[in-house]
Each structure stands twice: as C-alpha cells, then as structure tokens.
C-alpha cells in the first residue's frame, strides 16, 4: 500500500479530531474527549504551538496520526519527544503505517538531537506492546506518574489545603484532585514519581500494582496502570531504532536491536 507520512496542516484538524475520538473508543473511553477543533488548531498551529502532529495518508485520505510534543530531561540536559497519541484506522492497519509514523518521528528526534522518545501503553493492549517490543522498546514499570486534575490545580494555585481529612481507620488519604492513575503523560504540571516495592501499594482506597500485568483485565483494578516505554536515541539512525531503557532508571540499560 502506497502511503505518505507528512506533518499535519491546519486543514487536517477536523480529521485529526475524528481520529482522536476513534482512538478514545478503541481505548474504552468514548466520552472522555473534550478537545474541539479550535482547541486543536490553537495547540498545533497557534502563535505558541504546544504540540505537533504527523499524519499517514493513503490515496489522498488521512487514515492515521501521531501527535507529539517536546519534553526535557534534566539528567540528559537535552529535550526529548513524548508521543501522546498514535492511531491508524482499522481498515488501514497491517500495511506498516504505524511503523512509518514512528520512523518519521524518530527522524525528527535524530535531526533535533532529542535524547529520548517516550510514550504510554495501556496494560491490556498486548498487541501494541508486542508491536513496540519489535521496535526495541521495553516497558518501564518501576515508576508511577502523579496527576493533579483541574480542581486540584486550582486549589494548589490558590494555596488552599487539598488533603482529605484522615479517616478513623488510619488508612492513608489521597489528596483531592491527585491520583496515581498513570494513563496521563509526563507533561502534566505535577508529575512526581516514586518507586514502589514489588507487589502492590495502597493509594487511597485503591490497590495499585507497581508491576503491570498485561494478562489482568483492566476492570480488575480501580486505577488502571499503563506502561511507559523509552527509547535511548544515542545510536538511533534514520531507519533503525537501537537500545533503550527506562527514564532515570537506577539500573543499567539493556541493549537490544530491532
């Protein structure tokens, strides 16, 4: 299948939003999308863009997209790339479009000297995990990402107390607006990470496994876990993804090649 991978333009915004909705349905969150065309236009093409996007086109029709933004590592002293969304319509799958989109982004990383290329993978999406492993990516499962939602951000900005009162059971309380849900990217304002012991830990009333298990159904936990994968780009060429390891990992990287 002949295809074209190219940077998105303003005229692509409507179809990009359609693909975002289709991705939300695939990820079992059909009502979670709040983005609108004006919001995406501002984010991608406004006076101060905060994200970028590449699209996959077949026969003049956009059938997939990869939306990303720039991060920064204080350890590396260099920027990196965070892949927010990668999606190809089911009818267009099986022709290498997902790989082609990732290759295009890897080229951007090489050209700009980015140190890392990272994204999340839902724990139940074993097909995606297998695909990413074939590229040389490996899951980072020793960290959790903390998120402050809209209410929590407002309270924090105002300097208001956001901790819930302690319960009589002495069970640790979870700050209002803060969760250990790891399906949100590193770009969030508050993203404190902490290492958990093997097994599980209590966060509020929820039991959260610190080592995601792909075989476990998503409904089995109150707070879904995700995989984070990171590519070390030091030896990345335009067509080959080599070696990777976890972000700020305490152990040595395990080299692999795809």
Buried (B, 14 or more C-beta within 10 A) or exposed (E): EEBEBEEBEEEBBEBBBEBBBBBBEBBEEEEEBEBEEEEBBBBBBEEEEEBBBBBBBBEEEBBBBBBBBBBEBEEBEBBBBBBBBBBBBEEBEEBEBBBBBBBBBBBBBBEEEBBBBBBBBBBBBEEBBEBBBEBBBBBBBBBBBBBBBEEBBEBBEEEEEBEEEEEEEEEEEBBBBBBBBBBBBBEEEBBEBEEBEEEBBEBBEBBBBBEBEBEEEEEEBBBBBBBBBBBBBEEBEEEEBBBBBBBBEEEEBEEBEB
